[in-house]
């Protein structure tokens, strides 16, 4: 079952929706929406990154990765 186009739409909705201050929140929304919309998906891994971050030091990229598993009850 090919979820790529569907997941792409979820990512687009989250990223183009209301601004979020934390990359973790963006990743969490993508993961939770995916698990909510697709009961056949048992786990999801989401990586979100932001290039050229304005932090002290030499940083080309800042990102977060989360893994979420569906609970035992659903």
N, CA and C of each residue as an Amber inpcrd file, in Angstrom:
protein
   222
   0.8480000  -1.1830000   0.0000000   0.0000000   0.0000000   0.0000000
   0.8830000   1.2310000   0.0000000   0.7110000   2.1180000  -0.9590000
   1.5880000   3.2830000  -1.1020000   1.0120000   4.4960000  -0.3710000
   1.6440000   4.8410000   0.7440000   1.1900000   5.9750000   1.5450000
   1.8870000   7.2820000   1.1900000   2.9270000   7.2340000   0.3680000
   3.7300000   8.4400000   0.1420000   2.9200000   9.6730000  -0.2560000
   2.0290000   9.6010000  -1.2410000   1.2660000  10.8230000  -1.5900000
   0.3840000  11.3050000  -0.4400000  -0.1870000  10.3770000   0.3000000
  -1.0680000  10.7530000   1.4130000  -0.2780000  11.3960000   2.5510000
   0.8630000  10.8270000   2.8460000   1.7050000  11.3920000   3.8990000
   2.2190000  12.7580000   3.4560000   2.5360000  12.8860000   2.1850000
   2.9660000  14.1810000   1.6520000   1.9220000  15.2610000   1.8670000
   0.6560000  14.9010000   1.7170000  -0.4130000  15.8820000   1.9520000
  -0.4840000  16.2720000   3.4250000  -0.2850000  15.3030000   4.3120000
  -0.2800000  15.6120000   5.7490000   0.8610000  16.5730000   6.0630000
   2.0410000  16.2770000   5.5550000   3.2090000  17.1440000   5.7880000
   2.9250000  18.5500000   5.2730000   2.3790000  18.6490000   4.0730000
   2.0700000  19.9620000   3.4780000   1.0870000  20.7360000   4.3480000
   0.0360000  20.0680000   4.8240000  -0.9550000  20.7310000   5.6750000
  -0.3350000  21.2470000   6.9720000   0.5110000  20.4270000   7.5910000
   1.1260000  20.8300000   8.8600000   2.1160000  21.9720000   8.6380000
   2.9750000  21.8300000   7.6420000   4.0210000  22.8320000   7.4050000
   3.4310000  24.1620000   6.9340000   2.3750000  24.1020000   6.1280000
   1.7730000  25.3320000   5.6170000   0.6780000  25.8720000   6.5320000
   0.3810000  25.1580000   7.6030000  -0.6380000  25.5980000   8.5530000
  -0.0970000  26.6620000   9.4910000  -0.7540000  26.8250000  10.6340000
  -0.3020000  27.8300000  11.6030000   1.1650000  27.6130000  11.9770000
   1.9120000  28.7020000  12.1630000   3.3320000  28.5620000  12.5010000
   3.5270000  27.8710000  13.8500000   4.5700000  27.0730000  13.9130000
   4.9520000  26.3900000  15.1490000   6.3570000  26.8480000  15.5190000
   6.5970000  27.0540000  16.7980000   7.9130000  27.5370000  17.2310000
   8.9540000  26.4280000  17.3010000   8.5070000  25.1930000  17.5010000
   9.4480000  24.0930000  17.6980000   9.3290000  23.0490000  16.5990000
  10.4790000  22.5700000  16.1260000  10.4840000  21.4850000  15.1570000
   9.8330000  20.2350000  15.7410000   9.9950000  20.0370000  17.0500000
   9.3920000  18.8770000  17.7070000   7.8760000  18.8760000  17.5550000
   7.2650000  20.0410000  17.6440000   5.8120000  20.1490000  17.5050000
   5.3820000  19.8060000  16.0820000   6.1270000  20.2670000  15.0990000
   5.8270000  19.9470000  13.7030000   5.9080000  18.4320000  13.4940000
   6.9830000  17.8210000  13.9790000   7.1500000  16.3720000  13.8350000
   6.0360000  15.6160000  14.5450000   5.6870000  16.0440000  15.7400000
   4.6340000  15.3780000  16.5120000   3.2890000  15.4640000  15.7960000
   2.9680000  16.6110000  15.2240000   1.7050000  16.7610000  14.4950000
   1.6550000  15.8700000  13.2550000   2.7530000  15.7730000  12.5510000
   2.8080000  14.8970000  11.3790000   2.6100000  13.4460000  11.8090000
   3.3020000  13.0360000  12.8650000   3.1910000  11.6550000  13.3410000
   1.7900000  11.3400000  13.8480000   1.2470000  12.1970000  14.6930000
  -0.0660000  11.9120000  15.2790000  -1.1740000  11.9480000  14.2290000
  -1.0910000  12.8730000  13.2840000  -2.0940000  12.9340000  12.2180000
  -2.0340000  11.6820000  11.3530000  -0.8340000  11.2330000  11.0470000
  -0.6740000  10.0150000  10.2460000  -1.2770000   8.8120000  10.9580000
  -0.9690000   8.6520000  12.2360000  -1.5140000   7.5180000  12.9850000
  -3.0280000   7.6250000  13.1370000  -3.5430000   8.8380000  13.3050000
  -4.9950000   9.0320000  13.4300000  -5.7280000   8.7130000  12.1270000
  -5.1750000   9.1380000  11.0000000  -5.8600000   8.9730000   9.7100000
  -5.7310000   7.5700000   9.1310000  -4.6720000   6.8640000   9.4740000
  -4.4040000   5.5700000   8.8520000  -4.2220000   4.4870000   9.9140000
  -5.3120000   3.8440000  10.3350000  -5.2340000   2.8250000  11.3790000
  -4.3570000   1.6340000  10.9980000  -4.1420000   1.4140000   9.7060000
  -3.3030000   0.2990000   9.2830000  -1.8080000   0.5820000   9.4700000
  -1.4570000   1.8180000   9.7700000  -0.0610000   2.1780000  10.0400000
   0.2060000   1.9330000  11.5240000   1.1990000   1.1000000  11.8190000
   1.4750000   0.7510000  13.2180000   2.5450000   1.6350000  13.8510000
   3.4060000   2.2320000  13.0280000   4.4680000   3.0930000  13.5600000
   4.8640000   4.0960000  12.4840000   5.4040000   5.2130000  12.9380000
   5.8340000   6.2480000  12.0060000   7.1180000   6.8880000  12.5330000
   8.0360000   7.1590000  11.6070000   9.2610000   7.8850000  11.9500000
   9.2410000   9.1810000  11.1550000   9.4220000  10.3000000  11.8420000
   9.3610000  11.6110000  11.1980000  10.6620000  12.3550000  11.4790000
  11.2710000  12.8580000  10.4200000  12.4520000  13.7090000  10.5320000
  12.0810000  15.0850000  10.0010000  12.3830000  16.1060000  10.7870000
  12.1230000  17.4840000  10.3780000  13.4090000  18.2630000  10.5770000
  13.7980000  19.0210000   9.5710000  15.0230000  19.7920000   9.6760000
  14.8450000  21.2050000   9.1780000  15.7520000  22.0350000   9.6240000
  15.7450000  23.4380000   9.2220000  17.1830000  23.8190000   8.8670000
  17.4300000  24.1570000   7.5940000  18.7870000  24.5470000   7.2060000
  19.0910000  25.9880000   7.6110000  20.3590000  26.2840000   7.7190000
  20.8250000  27.6580000   7.9680000  20.1800000  28.2630000   9.2170000
  20.3510000  27.5950000  10.3290000  19.7520000  28.0290000  11.5920000
  20.6020000  29.1310000  12.2120000  19.9340000  30.1370000  12.7490000
  20.6250000  31.2640000  13.3750000  20.9290000  30.9420000  14.8350000
  21.9320000  30.1100000  15.0440000  22.4120000  29.8120000  16.3940000
  23.9030000  30.0930000  16.4260000  24.4070000  30.2750000  17.6240000
  25.8260000  30.5810000  17.7620000  26.6560000  29.3640000  17.3640000
  27.6760000  29.5980000  16.5960000  28.5430000  28.5170000  16.1560000
  28.2940000  28.1760000  14.6970000  28.9640000  27.1460000  14.2540000
  28.8650000  26.7330000  12.8580000  27.8510000  25.5980000  12.7250000
  26.6440000  25.9440000  12.3120000  25.5860000  24.9510000  12.1530000
  24.9830000  25.1050000  10.7580000  25.0690000  24.0420000   9.9710000
  24.4730000  24.0630000   8.6340000  23.0320000  23.5840000   8.6490000
  22.6920000  22.8040000   9.6640000  21.3920000  22.1390000   9.6730000
  21.0390000  21.7820000  11.1120000  19.7880000  21.9670000  11.4640000
  19.3010000  21.5750000  12.7810000  18.0400000  20.7560000  12.5630000
  17.9210000  19.6310000  13.2460000  16.7560000  18.7930000  13.0050000
  16.3800000  17.9510000  14.2020000  15.2520000  17.2780000  14.0380000
  14.7290000  16.4000000  15.0740000  14.1430000  15.1720000  14.3850000
  14.2250000  14.0430000  15.0530000  13.6010000  12.8170000  14.5690000
  12.7990000  12.2160000  15.7070000  11.5590000  11.8350000  15.4110000
  10.7470000  11.1600000  16.4140000  10.2060000   9.8680000  15.8100000
   9.9680000   8.9020000  16.6660000   9.3420000   7.6410000  16.2680000
   8.1470000   7.4470000  17.1790000   6.9980000   7.2040000  16.5690000
   5.7770000   6.9800000  17.3420000   5.1640000   5.6540000  16.9220000
   4.7410000   4.8850000  17.9210000   4.0770000   3.6000000  17.6890000
   2.6330000   3.7210000  18.1280000   1.7910000   3.0270000  17.4290000
   0.3850000   2.9930000  17.8000000   0.2510000   2.2870000  19.1450000
  -0.6350000   2.8080000  19.9930000  -0.8790000   2.1860000  21.2900000
  -1.5310000   0.8240000  21.1380000  -1.4930000   0.0350000  22.1790000
  -2.0630000  -1.3090000  22.1500000  -3.5740000  -1.2980000  21.9420000
  -4.2360000  -0.1980000  22.3210000  -5.6920000  -0.1270000  22.2020000
  -6.1510000   0.4050000  20.8480000  -5.2590000   0.6730000  19.9490000
  -5.7160000   1.1750000  18.6500000  -4.6130000   1.6870000  17.8860000
